[in-house]
Amino acid sequence: IKLPSPKALASLGAAAIGSVLAKPPITPAAIELFEFENTTALDSVVYNFGFQPMSWRVYLHEHGVD
């Protein structure tokens, strides 16, 4: 179930779940990822790595696998 919640409540829940489960679905470290903008520009792969990403389906089609 996905529920919107304040960061403080989510952090508390993540800590509680982490203390009970060996592999919790959310951790306090994951909650911290929501504290800052963690997206990138649409052209960042081309700019930084020099290639245009493509979907797996297009890649397979271009290499003769349908």
Buried (B, 14 or more C-beta within 10 A) or exposed (E): EEEEEEEEEBBBBBBEBBEEEEEBEBBBEBBEEEEEEEEEEEEEEEEEEEEEEEEEEEEEEEEEEE
